[in-house]
Amino acid sequence: RLGMGASAQDIGLNQEEMLWLSKHPVIKVSLDPNLIPLIFINDNGEIDGIGGDYLKIISEKLNIKFKWIKNTTFVDGMEKTKNGEADLVALLSKTEEREKHLTFTDGFASVTQMIFNRTDGEVYANLDALNGKTIAQVGGYDTTEAIKRDFPGINVIEVDSLMDALVLLSTGEVDAHVGTIPINSYNITAAGLTNIKVVGETPYRSENGFGIRTDLPLLASAMQKALKSIPEQQKAEIDRRWIGLQPENTVDYKLVWQIAAISTLIILFFVYSNHKLQESRQRAEAANDAKSNFLANMSHEIRTPLNAIMGFSEAMLNGLGGEITNPKHREYLRDIKGSGEHLATVIKDILDLSKIESGKWVLNEQSFLLNHCVEDALKIVTPQAQSKQIAIDLDMNTPTQIFGDDHAFRRILINLLTNAIKFTGQNGQVRCSLKPSRLGGIRLEIADNGIGIPANRLEDVLNPFEQSHTDHLINEEGTGLGLPIVKNLVELHGGTFELESEEGNGTK
């Protein structure tokens, strides 16, 4: 009579709950929009991830719709929920402070907090080892508050987003970051931060559920009943879809081979896809558009299992769950992790280029100092240069304010500097300069004295999947997508990209 289906009766809703739901068919939701794969907003503006799957099931059981309020950050979402602009917070762990204004359902997503640091940094086995050190954490998170309470000797810098924290860690501005393997591994891969790894564990484990405003008790009780009615098998399927492989309490060597097998299948898939993409380049423009649109929309479907492979390989190498004593098994895990990292780079480059070509890359433009982007990029590539004793000269005396996407410019600089270092031999030199151009714009120049590019290959290297040299001339892997991505990002900003090179004498 109230418009509720048979499923509402099946899960034990009473008349009062059904009446309330019939009068409130749309439930407003706040959430942290970037907690991939736990919960996030996908390209279609829909709530996705583990939390999104649970909301879809609950929506069907209660005959209601959940609508995201488009909060910008986690803290913003919490404030809007307190103010009544949202009815609930999706994916939230219970704390004493939060229970003052939220009623919590049972947890459905459990995560363990780990310590992350740079690959060339110290190993912090536990939080006690971080005493006197500085870490970057997202403001308002329960883990952030717990660390401040339980470890007062740790200096905590609070930032707005996880990506901000990871960038501070990658560039060496903080000593460590505490986060989860599934979420961090996705964001590390998405940002192209190749110098971050898991180094230790913490005592914190979060049981995440839905936090409903305390003045909405009927919504809270109805959602709890709907959540409780979901079969365990269905819950396990959701976890498998988004998280992938789970670490056991003890090292299971069968798991190592499972990871290796999955890695091999993904690699074979992308070798095949890569080949097909090169063929499609020679076909009609319509086929290219279809390829670009397809790849631009498949990002998290491929990255999620790959992130699990890399994250859990790293965790096992660090002895989480038990020490691996067999040297061969450690070698296998290192190979899996290394192959996964290279494959992640290939995937990111393919997807990013496809997103640009299909017109789906949106610039987040603002006024910023280009000097800071140069400095951040140099911090990331410096270890790579030091390993080859390559000197990096910087000519950048004047503060240069521009309007554009600072993340895109960091990507441009990291790609160009990495290329310059890769193709420059031991004891070589790379120069980076930033100065006004003769036409009133800005000229950013990166030059090296490396092996250079043959004259007949200069135009080809700006095409996707083309490389400047055959594999036997260099010892490092590449995707052939770095320069095309740089060229496209520069042109998206209304700039021009120029490439000069002489074989044997370097590239500019």
Salt bridges, closest charged atoms under 4 A:
GLU17 OE1 - LYS225 NZ 2.90
ASP53 OD1 - LYS56 NZ 3.99
ASP53 OD2 - ARG241 NH1 3.11
ASP76 OD2 - LYS80 NZ 3.48
ASP87 OD1 - ARG213 NH1 3.30
GLU97 OE1 - LYS100 NZ 2.89
ASP106 OD2 - LYS228 NZ 3.83
ASP120 OD1 - ARG118 NE 3.97
GLU122 OE2 - LYS133 NZ 3.46
GLU145 OE2 - LYS148 NZ 3.63
ASP150 OD1 - ARG149 NE 2.90
GLU158 OE2 - LYS148 NZ 2.63
GLU173 OE2 - LYS379 NZ 3.92
GLU207 OE2 - ARG205 NE 3.82
ASP215 OD1 - ARG213 NE 2.95
GLU232 OE2 - LYS235 NZ 3.49
GLU279 OE2 - HIS275 NE2 3.09
GLU279 OE1 - LYS276 NZ 3.62
GLU279 OE1 - ARG283 NH2 3.59
GLU301 OE2 - ARG241 NH2 3.84
GLU301 OE2 - HIS300 NE2 3.13
GLU314 OE1 - LYS337 NZ 3.07
GLU331 OE1 - LYS328 NZ 3.39
GLU341 OE2 - LYS337 NZ 2.50
ASP349 OD1 - ARG411 NH2 2.75
ASP352 OD2 - LYS348 NZ 3.10
ASP352 OD2 - ARG411 NH1 2.44
GLU357 OE1 - LYS291 NZ 3.85
ASP376 OD2 - ARG410 NH2 2.76
ASP395 OD2 - LYS435 NZ 3.45
ASP406 OD2 - ARG410 NH1 3.35
GLU445 OE2 - ARG431 NH2 3.19
GLU445 OE1 - ARG443 NE 3.20
ASP460 OD2 - ARG457 NH1 3.20
GLU466 OE2 - ARG281 NH2 3.75
GLU466 OE1 - ARG457 NH2 3.57
GLU476 OE2 - LYS388 NZ 3.81
GLU477 OE1 - HIS342 ND1 3.48
GLU491 OE2 - LYS487 NZ 2.81
GLU498 OE1 - ARG443 NH1 3.72
GLU500 OE1 - LYS508 NZ 3.75
